[in-house]
Amino acid sequence: MKMFASDLDRTLIYSERALADFNQTEVSDLIGVERKADQEVAFMTKRSAEALRHIADQMLFVPVTTRTWDQFNRIFIFSSCIPLTYAITSNGANIIYNGDPLIEWQRLIQERLKTESKPIKEMEEDLQLLNIPGTIKRAEGLFFYYILEENLSLEEIMNLKHKAAESGWRVSLQGRKLYFMPNPISKGEAVKFIKEREGILTVYGAGDSLLDHDFLKECDFPFVPSHGELANENIEDAPYIFTNKRGVKAGEEILTEILKDISSLTING
């Protein structure tokens, strides 16, 4: 059995801001995939959506996102076109199975948080002293991020990563969002759990950020957009498959390559 585990934002789907960052707001075949306050706010190409539907017909497709469950539910393509058995939300803190959270998984996470990471309240208090220029947002009482008002220098980011590591946390910069994540909350652990639960033998994966590295290690074919945070990191022994294209066209390239690969395997036997 095969599985395709994929990050969403800036990997498969792109907000208006992300499209603008890559000068792709005028791409001709964009279709809306997320709706907020009655407005479409995230997009993919029509070719991408069609490829994803075909992939989901042939293997287990698992979205793997840092979004909370409420934020994830705004992506209407999954309810209208691509029914899901599993989804991983909140960066791996929650595994959704047939629409409901897996309680056994949540209990495992809570037990690990007690022993492996500084409590979220204490972590926030420590960072207040550093005057990070941005607005803090909290996600389900599990982790938090800053929406930055100005860019941080490489030295500042490295200092934050060092401080977080001392407390059992890690840092990832995604666009204007600076994430602080406790170590037990990991996309990789969640993907590994589903892989073992379902007896998966082959895993295709896609992700753009350092928070995706954990689960891409579990993948036999780990695709990475050439524009992402991971593309700028020198990670040893990471057999990433980098895209030639950037932005929404990178997402399309990943999906068409996976579809081409599984189609050739079907034809050849």
Long-range contacts (C-beta under 8 A, 24 or more apart in sequence): 1-59, 1-60, 1-198, 1-199, 1-200, 1-201, 1-202, 2-58, 2-59, 2-60, 2-200, 2-201, 2-202, 2-203, 2-204, 2-262, 3-59, 3-60, 3-61, 3-62, 3-194, 3-195, 3-198, 3-200, 3-202, 3-203, 3-204, 4-55, 4-56, 4-59, 4-60, 4-61, 4-62, 4-203, 4-204, 4-205, 4-206, 4-258, 5-62, 5-64, 5-88, 5-191, 5-194, 5-203, 5-204, 5-205, 5-206, 5-215, 5-218, 5-219, 6-61, 6-62, 6-63, 6-64, 6-205, 6-206, 6-207, 6-254, 7-64, 7-65, 7-187, 7-206, 7-207, 7-208, 7-209, 7-212, 8-63, 8-64, 8-65, 8-67, 8-75, 9-42, 9-65, 9-66, 9-67, 9-174, 10-174, 10-175, 10-208, 10-209, 10-225, 10-227, 10-228, 11-206, 11-207, 11-208, 11-212, 11-225, 11-228, 11-250, 11-251, 11-254, 12-44, 12-48, 12-52, 12-206, 12-251, 12-254, 12-255, 13-42, 13-43, 13-44, 13-75, 13-251, 14-42, 14-43, 14-44, 14-247, 14-248, 14-251, 15-41, 15-42, 15-43, 16-41, 16-42, 16-43, 17-175, 18-175, 18-247, 18-248, 19-43, 19-247, 19-248, 21-175, 21-247, 22-227, 22-246, 22-247, 22-248, 24-247, 24-248, 24-249, 27-248, 27-249, 30-248, 33-75, 33-76, 33-77, 34-74, 34-75, 34-76, 34-77, 35-74, 35-76, 36-74, 41-74, 42-75, 43-248, 44-77, 44-248, 44-251, 44-252, 45-248, 45-249, 45-251, 45-252, 47-252, 47-255, 47-256, 48-248, 48-251, 48-252, 48-255, 48-256, 49-77, 49-81, 51-252, 51-255, 51-256, 51-258, 51-259, 52-82, 52-255, 53-81, 53-82, 54-259, 55-255, 55-258, 55-259, 55-262, 56-82, 56-83, 58-262, 58-266, 59-204, 59-262, 60-85, 60-86, 60-198, 60-200, 62-86, 62-87, 62-88, 62-191, 62-194, 63-87, 63-88, 64-88, 64-92, 64-187, 64-190, 64-191, 64-207, 64-212, 64-215, 65-89, 65-91, 66-90, 66-91, 66-139, 66-174, 66-179, 66-211, 68-139, 68-140, 69-94, 69-96, 69-101, 69-140, 86-194, 88-187, 88-190, 88-191, 88-194, 90-139, 90-140, 90-142, 90-143, 90-185, 91-142, 91-143, 91-179, 91-181, 91-185, 91-186, 91-187, 91-211, 92-185, 92-186, 92-187, 92-188, 92-189, 92-190, 92-191, 92-214, 92-215, 93-140, 93-142, 93-143, 93-185, 95-190, 95-193, 95-194, 105-190, 105-193, 109-184, 109-185, 112-184, 113-182, 113-184, 113-185, 116-168, 116-182, 116-183, 116-184, 117-167, 117-168, 117-169, 117-182, 117-183, 117-184, 118-167, 118-168, 118-169, 118-182, 120-144, 120-182, 122-167, 123-164, 123-167, 123-169, 123-180, 123-182, 126-163, 126-167, 127-160, 127-163, 127-180, 130-160, 130-163, 132-160, 132-178, 134-176, 134-178, 142-182, 142-185, 143-179, 143-180, 143-181, 143-182, 143-185, 144-179, 144-180, 145-177, 145-178, 145-179, 145-180, 146-177, 146-178, 147-176, 147-177, 148-176, 148-177, 148-178, 152-178, 170-210, 170-211, 172-209, 172-210, 172-211, 172-229, 173-229, 174-208, 174-209, 174-211, 174-229, 179-211, 181-211, 186-214, 186-215, 187-211, 187-212, 187-214, 187-215, 188-213, 188-214, 188-215, 188-216, 188-217, 188-218, 189-214, 190-215, 191-215, 191-218, 191-219, 192-218, 204-258, 204-261, 206-251, 206-254, 213-238, 216-240, 221-258, 221-261, 223-254, 223-257, 223-258, 225-250, 225-251, 225-254, 226-250
